[in-house]
Amino acid sequence: MLVADDHALIRKGLVQLIEMEKDIKVISQASNGEEAYKLAKKFMPDLILMDVNMPVMNGIKAAKMLKEEKHPSKVLFLTIYNDREYLLEALKLGVEGYILKDAEYDDLIKAIKTIYNGGVYIHPSLMEEIDNIDQETLKKDLTPREIEILKLISKGYSNKEIAQKLFLSEKTVKNHVYNIFKKLDVKDRTQAAIYMLKNETILQN
């Protein structure tokens, strides 16, 4: 991992907490977005934990540059901003996660591992943005089961976790996910999460 935050005490504290997990290693640290961008290209971390508001270059611009270059590192934003506008801006970039700075340690580790394993993680306090979407308006060409799975995808569940929760085989879930992506014209789980958040108003019309 790479950890980027302009506050040294917060950054070092995050590194110490994260490295309590035996299977996670912080390979580099950055104090601004420009450093994060350069270090990401140099060290190719699996995941970047990045503050949104940093000097020189903010986290959003750094993430945008990396995503435009199709850099393989996944991005988890760590921020104080808990409103829908910032969340959507982050997800539009294609980042894989968004967590608040007041999150519990267990939530942070869950976010890191969810994203590393191919999921999308959104801070629990923002789940209301997903849960409040009227299921009837989402139906379109989606079946009730596909809607159920789409919501779980947006909450960061892996195919295996969805299968366990819904008492389905993992192969069945994979087939549903394929159909969902095809119907919504999205390419991955991040875009599915964006669809859930971005299209609420449109879908309710």
Order of alpha helices (4+ residues) and beta strands (2+ residues): beta-alpha-beta-alpha-beta-alpha-beta-alpha-beta-alpha-beta-alpha-alpha-alpha-alpha-alpha-alpha-alpha
